[in-house]
Amino acid sequence: MDRAEPEGQDSGCFLGCDDPGHDHNDAGVLKRASLYEIGCRVPGIVQFCALPPGSNISVSGAERIVVCLDGHDVAIRSGSYLEKLFQVDTATS
């Protein structure tokens, strides 16, 4: 998810996937959707839609999350909400 500066009624949020099987720059595969629609389809994404412009979050499975702000990696603090949200339960693995 990337967050650009909002314009008018556009939130500035772009949600994509890491599937190399299609071109994310091709308007034919893109769809404009409201945050309400996105939240109904993927409830867990709503909490990230309020990040500041310039934010980027990449999630690869439950164990890999990269957070960037203005092109720079942001460390996920120990004990933070994001660490707990994406923490892998090693006791059951």
C-alpha positions as CSV (number, residue, x, y, z in Angstrom):
1,M,0.0,0.0,0.0
2,D,1.2,3.4,-0.9
3,R,-0.2,6.7,0.4
4,A,0.1,9.8,-1.7
5,E,-1.1,13.3,-0.8
6,P,-5.0,13.2,-0.9
7,E,-6.6,15.2,-3.6
8,G,-10.3,16.2,-3.5
9,Q,-12.2,13.0,-2.7
10,D,-9.3,10.7,-3.5
11,S,-7.7,9.3,-0.3
12,G,-4.3,8.9,-1.9
13,C,-4.2,5.2,-1.0
14,F,-3.0,2.7,-3.6
15,L,-3.3,-1.0,-2.9
16,G,-1.5,-3.5,-5.0
17,C,-0.1,-7.0,-4.9
18,D,3.4,-8.5,-5.5
19,D,2.2,-10.8,-8.3
20,P,4.6,-10.3,-11.2
21,G,2.0,-11.9,-13.5
22,H,0.4,-8.5,-14.3
23,D,1.5,-4.9,-14.8
24,H,0.4,-2.7,-12.0
25,N,0.9,0.3,-14.2
26,D,-1.6,-0.9,-16.8
27,A,-4.9,1.0,-16.4
28,G,-6.7,-2.1,-17.7
29,V,-5.9,-4.0,-14.5
30,L,-6.5,-1.1,-12.1
31,K,-9.8,-0.3,-10.4
32,R,-10.8,2.8,-8.4
33,A,-12.6,1.9,-5.2
34,S,-13.8,3.7,-2.1
35,L,-12.1,3.1,1.2
36,Y,-15.5,1.8,2.4
37,E,-15.5,-0.9,-0.3
38,I,-11.9,-1.8,0.4
39,G,-12.6,-2.0,4.1
40,C,-15.5,-4.4,3.5
41,R,-13.4,-6.6,1.3
42,V,-10.2,-6.5,3.4
43,P,-11.1,-5.3,6.9
44,G,-7.5,-5.5,8.1
45,I,-6.3,-2.8,5.7
46,V,-8.5,0.0,7.2
47,Q,-6.1,0.6,10.0
48,F,-3.3,1.5,7.5
49,C,-5.4,3.9,5.4
50,A,-4.7,6.8,7.9
51,L,-1.0,6.6,7.5
52,P,0.6,9.9,6.4
53,P,1.3,10.7,2.8
54,G,4.6,9.3,1.7
55,S,4.0,6.0,3.6
56,N,4.5,2.6,2.1
57,I,3.7,-0.8,3.7
58,S,4.7,-4.1,2.1
59,V,3.5,-7.3,3.7
60,S,4.7,-10.7,2.6
61,G,2.9,-13.3,4.7
62,A,2.6,-13.0,8.4
63,E,6.3,-12.8,9.1
64,R,7.5,-10.0,6.8
65,I,6.4,-6.4,6.9
66,V,8.4,-3.4,5.6
67,V,7.3,0.1,6.5
68,C,8.7,3.1,4.7
69,L,8.1,6.8,5.0
70,D,9.3,9.1,2.2
71,G,11.4,6.3,0.8
72,H,13.2,5.4,4.0
73,D,12.7,2.2,6.0
74,V,11.1,2.7,9.4
75,A,12.1,0.3,12.1
76,I,9.2,-1.5,13.8
77,R,9.7,-0.9,17.5
78,S,9.9,-3.8,19.9
79,G,6.6,-4.1,21.7
80,S,4.7,-1.9,19.3
81,Y,1.3,-2.5,17.8
82,L,2.9,-3.5,14.4
83,E,5.3,-5.9,16.0
84,K,2.4,-7.6,17.9
85,L,0.1,-7.5,14.8
86,F,2.6,-9.3,12.6
87,Q,4.3,-11.4,15.3
88,V,4.5,-15.1,14.4
89,D,3.5,-17.5,17.1
90,T,6.5,-19.7,17.3
91,A,4.9,-21.8,20.1
92,T,2.5,-23.4,17.7
93,S,4.9,-23.6,14.7
